Amino acid sequence: MHYQKLLRIPTTGKSLYNITPKIEAIVAESRVEIGLCTLFLRHTSASLLIQENADPDVLLDLANFMAKIVPESAKYIHDAEGSDDMPAHIRTALTHTSEHIPINRGHLVLGTWQGIYIWEHRQRSHTRELVVHISG
């Protein structure tokens, strides 16, 4: 069995957006008891991340670390959409645009402290498209 849905996730600029409840709702909607949930973000300037969901300081430290290793103030050849454009592409290349999460008993098999996030790497608002594919 296969079940697929396209989510449009609005972002309001550079940040991590917890989408776990949205994905859990789609898994429940699919009625798949045992299977796999594949997530694919259709963008090159935002990424997916499975990370700590209890302490927001973890997300802040990740964002600060990424800003240090991929600064927006560096000179990049590609700057067609602004100074945050190429750094956003590099940040996406260093992270992921897809994730695979097992499903058991109709629920995502995430760890106790894991959440699923869209990491928006651009300064301005966007609507990000996420394909959720469930097989079971």
C-alpha positions as CSV (number, residue, x, y, z in Angstrom):
1,M,0.0,0.0,0.0
2,H,1.2,3.5,-0.8
3,Y,-0.2,6.8,0.5
4,Q,1.2,10.2,-0.6
5,K,0.4,13.8,0.3
6,L,2.0,17.1,-0.5
7,L,2.2,19.6,2.4
8,R,2.8,23.3,1.9
9,I,4.6,24.7,4.9
10,P,4.8,28.5,5.3
11,T,8.0,29.8,6.9
12,T,8.6,33.3,8.1
13,G,12.3,33.4,7.7
14,K,15.4,31.6,9.0
15,S,14.4,29.2,11.7
16,L,13.6,25.6,12.6
17,Y,9.9,24.7,12.2
18,N,8.6,21.6,14.1
19,I,6.4,19.7,11.6
20,T,6.2,16.4,13.7
21,P,2.5,16.8,14.5
22,K,1.7,17.4,10.8
23,I,3.6,14.2,9.8
24,E,2.0,12.2,12.6
25,A,-1.4,13.2,11.4
26,I,-0.7,12.1,7.8
27,V,0.6,8.7,9.1
28,A,-2.7,8.3,11.1
29,E,-4.7,9.3,8.0
30,S,-2.9,6.7,5.9
31,R,-3.9,3.8,8.2
32,V,-0.6,2.1,7.6
33,E,0.3,0.0,10.7
34,I,3.8,-1.1,9.8
35,G,5.8,0.6,7.1
36,L,8.0,3.5,6.2
37,C,7.4,7.3,6.0
38,T,9.6,9.0,3.5
39,L,9.8,12.8,3.6
40,F,11.2,14.8,0.6
41,L,11.6,18.6,0.7
42,R,11.4,20.0,-2.8
43,H,13.9,22.9,-2.3
44,T,17.6,23.7,-2.4
45,S,17.6,26.4,0.2
46,A,15.8,24.7,3.1
47,S,16.4,21.3,4.7
48,L,14.9,18.5,6.9
49,L,16.3,17.6,10.2
50,I,15.5,15.1,12.9
51,Q,16.7,16.7,16.2
52,E,16.1,17.3,19.9
53,N,12.5,18.4,20.6
54,A,12.7,19.1,24.3
55,D,15.3,21.9,24.8
56,P,15.1,24.8,22.4
57,D,18.7,25.7,23.2
58,V,19.8,22.7,21.1
59,L,18.1,24.3,18.0
60,L,19.7,27.7,18.8
61,D,23.1,26.2,19.2
62,L,22.7,24.4,15.8
63,A,21.7,27.6,14.1
64,N,24.6,29.5,15.7
65,F,27.1,26.8,14.6
66,M,25.7,26.8,11.1
67,A,26.0,30.6,10.9
68,K,29.7,30.3,11.9
69,I,30.7,27.6,9.4
70,V,28.6,29.1,6.5
71,P,28.6,32.9,7.0
72,E,26.3,35.1,5.0
73,S,29.1,37.8,5.0
74,A,31.5,35.7,2.9
75,K,32.0,36.5,-0.8
76,Y,30.0,34.1,-3.0
77,I,29.8,34.2,-6.8
78,H,26.1,33.2,-6.8
79,D,24.1,36.0,-5.2
80,A,21.2,36.3,-7.6
81,E,18.6,36.4,-4.9
82,G,20.6,38.2,-2.2
83,S,23.4,37.6,0.3
84,D,21.6,34.7,2.0
85,D,21.1,32.8,-1.2
86,M,24.3,30.9,-1.7
87,P,24.8,30.3,2.1
88,A,21.3,28.7,2.1
89,H,22.3,26.3,-0.7
90,I,25.5,25.4,1.1
91,R,23.6,24.8,4.4
92,T,21.2,22.5,2.5
93,A,24.1,20.6,1.0
94,L,25.5,20.0,4.5
95,T,22.2,18.7,5.8
96,H,19.3,16.7,4.2
97,T,16.3,17.2,1.9
98,S,14.9,13.8,2.7
99,E,14.4,11.5,5.7
100,H,13.0,8.0,6.3
101,I,11.2,7.1,9.5
102,P,9.8,3.6,10.3
103,I,6.1,3.2,11.2
104,N,5.0,0.7,13.8
105,R,1.5,0.3,15.2
106,G,0.4,3.2,13.1
107,H,2.9,5.7,14.6
108,L,6.3,7.1,13.7
109,V,9.1,5.3,15.4
110,L,10.9,8.4,16.6
111,G,13.0,8.5,19.8
112,T,11.7,10.1,22.9
113,W,13.4,13.4,22.3
114,Q,13.2,13.5,18.5
115,G,11.2,15.9,16.4
116,I,11.1,16.5,12.6
117,Y,11.9,20.0,11.5
118,I,12.1,22.0,8.3
119,W,15.1,24.2,8.6
120,E,14.5,27.4,6.6
121,H,17.9,28.8,5.6
122,R,16.6,32.0,3.9
123,Q,15.8,35.3,5.6
124,R,12.5,36.0,4.0
125,S,9.2,34.0,4.1
126,H,8.6,31.1,1.8
127,T,6.1,28.3,1.3
128,R,8.0,25.0,1.3
129,E,6.6,21.9,-0.3
130,L,7.1,18.6,1.4
131,V,6.2,15.3,-0.1
132,V,5.1,12.7,2.5
133,H,5.2,9.2,1.1
134,I,4.0,6.3,3.2
135,S,4.4,2.7,2.2
136,G,3.3,-0.3,4.2
